[in-house]
Amino acid sequence: DEVDTAALDSNCDGIDGVDADGDLHATLASGGDDCDDAIPSIFTGAADSWGNGIDEDCDGYDGQSGPFYTFISGDLVITEVMQNPAAVADTDGEWFEIYNNSGLYLDLNGLDLYDDDTDRLAITSSVPVAPGGYVVLGVNGDLATNGGGSVDYVYGTSGLTLANGSDELTLGYGFNRSGNPNVTDRLAWDDGATFPDPAGASMELLGNPVFVDNDDGTHW
C-alpha cells in the first residue's frame, strides 16, 4: 500500500504518493497535484472543460480564467451601460454588459471592477461567458424591482456605483491583490460631451465590438 507523505514509492507504480485513480498524479496530501484522486481526468494542468461544473485543473475555477489566467487588453469589452435608470432608483436598476472577445471560455470569478476614484469591487463567484458571448452585471437581480432587466451576476450596492454624469468603469485582474492590475477594458463617459447621457435608457456600443473602438463616444 502507498502511504501519504512517506516519501517512498511503496507500490512501485512510479508515483511517490497515493494515486488511487491511476492518472500518474499523486494526491495533494502526499505532496502531489491531484485534487480529486477518484477521477483520472482531474489534476493540476488538466484540460478544464468550461461550463460542466467541474474544476478539472484544480485551480478553483470551472473554466480557463482564475489565478492562472491573466486577462489582457481587449479580452473583455464593455458594450452597454445603464447608469441612470428612471423607472427605478439607481441603487436598484444600474447594470452593464460585457462581451467576451478572448476566443476562450472564461469564468469572470476574480475579475476586479473599479473606477478612478474609490469604487472597488471583485467578482467572487462563478460568472461563465462563452467566446463571443455577453454577460450582464447589475446592482440588483430582482426583475420586479430592478426595472425588468435580466442580470447574470449581482454585485450589490456596496463597492461600485455608475455615476449619471461623468465616471469610469475599468475591468482588470489583480487590483485587489497586487495594486497593479492587468486592464482588459476601461470606459470613461463624460456627462454628454461626447458619450450619450440618457436618462431612463442604456447607452449601447454600436457595431461589432471586435472592430469598434468603445473609447470613442461617437460609437455609442
Residue, then its C-alpha position, 0 to 999 in steps of 0.5 A: d500500500e502507498v502511504d501519504t507523505a512517506a516519501l517512498d514509492s511503496n507500490c512501485d507504480g512510479i508515483d511517490g504518493v497515493d494515486a488511487d485513480g491511476d492518472l500518474h498524479a499523486t494526491l495533494a496530501s502526499g505532496g502531489d497535484d491531484c485534487d480529486d484522486a477518484i477521477p483520472s481526468i482531474f489534476t493540476g494542468a488538466a484540460d478544464s472543460w468550461g461550463n460542466g461544473i467541474d474544476e478539472d485543473c484544480d485551480g478553483y475555477d470551472g473554466q480557463s480564467g482564475p489565478f492562472y489566467t491573466f486577462i489582457s487588453g481587449d479580452l473583455v469589452i464593455t458594450e452597454v451601460m445603464q447608469n441612470p435608470a428612471a423607472v427605478a432608483d439607481t441603487d436598484g436598476e444600474w447594470f452593464e454588459i460585457y462581451n467576451n472577445s478572448g476566443l476562450y471560455l472564461d469564468l469572470n470569478g476574480l475579475d476586479l471592477y473599479d473606477d478612478d476614484t474609490d469604487r472597488l469591487a471583485i467578482t467572487s463567484s462563478v460568472p461563465v461567458a462563452p467566446g463571443g458571448y455577453v454577460v450582464l452585471g447589475v446592482n440588483g437581480d430582482l426583475a420586479t424591482n430592478g426595472g425588468g432587466s435580466v442580470d447574470y451576476v449581482y454585485g450589490t450596492s456596496g463597492l461600485t456605483l455608475a455615476n449619471g454624469s461623468d465616471e469610469l468603469t475599468l475591468g482588470y485582474g489583480f487590483n485587489r491583490s497586487g495594486n497593479p492590475n492587468v486592464t482588459d477594458r476601461l470606459a470613461w463617459d463624460d456627462g454628454a460631451t461626447f458619450p450619450d447621457p440618457a436618462g431612463a435608457s442604456m447607452e449601447l456600443l454600436g457595431n461589432p465590438v471586435f472592430v469598434d473602438n468603445d473609447d470613442g463616444t461617437h460609437w455609442 
